[in-house]
């Protein structure tokens, strides 16, 4: 009997990595004022979502051995927990005005596995004297950039059960629900801009919204709620956090605009009792104090009961008064403009008492 010559079917498959790419930029104005913060203390950028994970870059100004702090470190840090994303990165110092850059630490060949419990993985020490004598430090401003490529894992394999478990996409699904407005059952209007939302999501995330939308004093017939004293962009950012538990991307904003957005978000978070968002905003503002803003931040902290921000402002005042008479004079001018008189007096006496 002749052998069968039935054609053999060829079947092929292909696995293509999915990535998310972004360039993180962190500008540290008043670099010299950061020295003397103390070992283990750092300044960090605002959290940025890349590949579904939150990241930041930052700097520890005081690093060394013995009694001297001859180094500073710059780092890339994963903030999402629990998570173990794989990523490529190139962390560098830049002077955009002169077109200069210097890579300090990178991983561009094989992806690094990050873990929030072992942060920061991407960290490098730099001699302060070498940096301060270079053209990378311009007008007392240090700029750190990081090109980040995050690999999105399509499947998680449970070997013991023989199952392939997709990664969680809950926040993505809820974010899409906000974008599409599908099945929205109430709208909010801010300065003429309309936001279709879902009452149950807002009530789940905010006790204030819960009382407003489901409480005994609610108007059961109302379909549109007008919000006063808030910008549409801020309310949109608030909704983004409510639906995704993430801060919105602020890549299209400059540093001053980012700080203003975070300040307004803190006020909105306090207004609607969203404590996690309030604490995140407070943490960002604590790390971005300067001579011009410290008085405004003190007033903001006093008005919204932000203890951490108040403490950070006090420490900034003390270190600034101790460092330079000219800076102390500038701060006093700004305090006179924006800070409540009783609080201003207490802080000035406290700062002056620490001046040696």
Order of alpha helices (4+ residues) and beta strands (2+ residues): beta-alpha-beta-beta-beta-beta-beta-beta-beta-alpha-beta-beta-beta-alpha-beta-beta-alpha-alpha-beta-alpha-alpha-alpha-alpha-alpha-alpha-alpha
